[in-house]
Amino acid sequence: MATSAETPLQEEYVIDAVDHDGLAAGRSNTGRWRAAWFIIGVEVAERFAYYGIASNLISYLTGPLRQSTAVAAANVNAWSGISCLLPVLGAFVADAFLGRYRTIIIASLIYVLGMALLTLSALLVPITSENTEVTSSSTSSLLNVLFFFSLYLVAIGQSGHKPCVQAFGADQFDEKDPIEKRDRGSFFNWWYLSLSAGICLAIVVVVYIQEAVSWALGFGIPCVFMLISLVIFVLGRRCYRYTKRIPEEEINPFVRIGRVFFQAFRNQRSTELETNPSQGSPERLRLLNKALLAPNPCSVSDVNDATALVRLIPLWLTTLAYAIPYAQYTTFFTKQGVTMERTIAPGVKIPPASLQVLIGISIVLFVLIYDRVLVPMARSITKDPCGITTLKRIGTGMVIATLTMVIAALVETKRLKTAKEHGLIDQPQTTVPMSIWWLIPQYL
């Protein structure tokens, strides 16, 4: 009787998940693709908004704000770098205090506020140019403050989005269920395809509006999209699965892992583990295992978590090199395009930042091929549910990034040679007689 009574519960409810009312999450009426599409929708809008700014930011800085290319590139990379670092703080806030759902809501509101202020700052640009020289200088300083405040407000908003939305989407699939586990693997592929589509839309539509119509309108459209997506995301709240709150003593991973390092350093002169190896795993990381010693010993699980974190450091360090080519397409690739022949029809020029759409298009096409062709083939060979490991995917991406920079160097050599042949080497404002389509390979 006991077995027959327990089986339906295991089939009907998801372990360690609750619904919007805090009750056990039913497998049939919460989560899976029904919930995932709401979450993918808010991510598409966020990427649309982010790339509506990032893809053409250097053009705005060197154009309306009149910064030099070097200063503008430094500002773009500083903002982009901080935007990538802040999600660590956002993840901490979500895990320790608010939870993923509430963090996404608050981050979205901050995001919308930042976009609205950014639109306002762009609206003020024509006003400053019509004033007197003194007023224009004074107003320009205030305008720069407003612009960069808005820009970094967007970065703060993204800090709550980036670590939470994708993880919240993954929460909608139960790893312990074979069918949902397979769907979970497919979710990440369709997730990336969808956000790449949003990026493509931003680069094609928003960049053109910014260049040809108005920067204020170009910033305002993503702001409206972000607001609409937030409303849609909230509407799906009753079909989401929420992770159960973990015990208070386990909430703050920074404190737990930090304590391991502190205790290990404090006990570094102890030889107790060497004579009594049953207390730890000396063959793994002897220094961290010393956190298991008295006084105030850490738990084995905390030491294992700290060990896992240390083992990630070499992987993280490799991303420093990858970040260098990754930063080029929003800065110097775009400025390359500005100097080249961009006419595609009489009186119509392609915005140089629009070539970034080739990145999104190639991702959209390849994700389809990867998910539907390569993964099934690889799965049959490797017996891995994901086809190939994440580490191999990262390595492949780094190899291709290296090839990108080799190709970009060859194209730049050709561009400089052409400029020299036509006596344009010291005339950066003059168009070099070389088609912008030469840049296609390095974007792809």
Secondary structure, DSSP 4 states (H G I P E B T S, - for coil): -HHHHHHHHHHHEEEEEE-TTSSEEETTTSSHHHHHHHHHHHHHHHHHHHHHHHTTHHHHHHTTT---HHHHHHHHHHHHHHHHHHHHHHHHHIIIII-HHHHHHHHHHHHHHHHHHHHHHHHHHHHHHHS-HHHHHHHHHHHHHHHHHHHHHHHHHHHHHHHHHHHHHHTTS-TTSHHHHHHHHHHHHHHHHHHHHHHHHIIIIIHHHHHHT-HHHHHHHHHHHHHHHHHHHHHTGGG--EEPPPPGGGS-HHHHHHHHHHHHHHTTT--HHHH-GGGS-HHHHHHHHGGGSSSSPPPHHHHHHHHHHHHHHHHHHHHHHHHHHHHHTTTHHHHHHHTEE-EEETTEE--GGGGGHHHHHHHHHHHHHIIIIIHHHHHHHH--TTSS-HHHHHHHHHHHHHHHHHHHHHHHHHHHHHHHHTT-TT-TTSPEEEEGGGGHHHH-
